[in-house]
Amino acid sequence: MSGPTVDELRERVRGAVLTPGDEGFQEARVVYNAMIDRRPAVIVRVANAGDVITTVRYAAEHGLDLAVRGGAHSAPGFGTCDGGVVIDFSGLRGVRIDPVRRTARCDAGVTWGDLNDAGYAFGLGVTGGIISTTGIAGLTLGGGFGHLARSLGLSCDNLISADVVTADGRFRTVSEEEEPDLFWALRGGGGNFGVVTSFEFRLSPVTDVVAGPIAYELESVPTVLRFYREFIQDAPEQLGLFPGFHLAPPLPFIPEDRVGQPFILLFPCWSGPPEEADKVLAPLRDLAPVVADGVGPAPYPAFAAAFDPLLPWGMQNYWKGVFAAELTDGAIAAHAEYGPRVPTVNSGMHLYSINGACHRVPADATAFAHREATFATVIAGVWPDPADNPANTQWVRDYYDALAPHSDEAGYIGFMDHDDQHRIEANYRGNYNRLVELKRRYDPGNLFHLNQNIAP
């Protein structure tokens, strides 16, 4: 018996069902990374979990590729496909804060900006991404780290429960008590095990922060990175801190004659008592001559959106990432060589610290296995002109190749691109075999394969 037609699908779902030729289809098929230009057969802008169930069954019955789109930020373009079905959560962005239980229930289309703003009104927050337009879904399912990770743990460490539709079309609510194996896999296993329709997070007190960039001359690169590797080991956990390379944008605290030049920067985010900020941040200002200092008090949601203007929709994106337990002298030499070559104001390298609370979770407690890593590097190539794709993609690859001998074989799956599938087993280390077994249980036909795929 054949599955339903597209017209029958339209009758069964409450959200919009768009096919080529329909008004709004061209706009709906666009994703964050302008390198990705795909044409699905059907885009379903789901309105509720029932729409997700129906669409999952439709794709399975027709043997079609199924892409799932939350924030649409996937650099490899996993939120879309050619000739298949896209589940689009862009119309589902509800956030409900429970200030008594300190929890947030979020639809799968929610971005970190949505959640940060909703929580801030109650003085609450959770570890989210560095770009506020990133979806909570992809980031949490991959693990999730950001400014608050050292004090609050990964995003997935703060996940209490999730509603998920599995490949058999069943709706399940999972937690530590209900279907704990599937809940374990969702916390770091990516989109391999189903379509999560809502997330419930544990929140913590988060209000204003003292944060911003501090820029140093390139001659200080070795000094800054050697300082960082030592300082971050036992720095107060309420201090989020990472170094990066950027071309200076035209901001008020940047000297006008230095705009467009490359710098090594530190990005502190102090979420502890404001009166302690000067003492905590003093070593950052004393380690080397400072070219520009943009640190100041800010509402957490404002600082968490600080990178948004540099990383808008419609840019070319190509990314790579690595983990490392140590920041070796060899790695510092590689950064000193390739970081200053950052090609555009939109591109950059960030070296995130994921110790503190992240290290207190055992490696086998969630699917995210790299609890021994202190550093997570992302080399984000981002630029406007497709004509620059060969040269700028090569910068990312050369930078990654230079770091590889001094890093773990693995990297964060959120920083992997389309050509990193061969790294998937290393990315999950000792958790990989358990993930394969769970994939066989929940998705034996690999319906959910448009991701950093764990094949059954």
Summary of the structure (lengths in Angstrom):
residues: 456
radius of gyration: 21.5
end to end distance: 26.6
largest distance: 72.6
contacts: 1617
relative contact order: 0.13
helix: 34%
strand: 24%
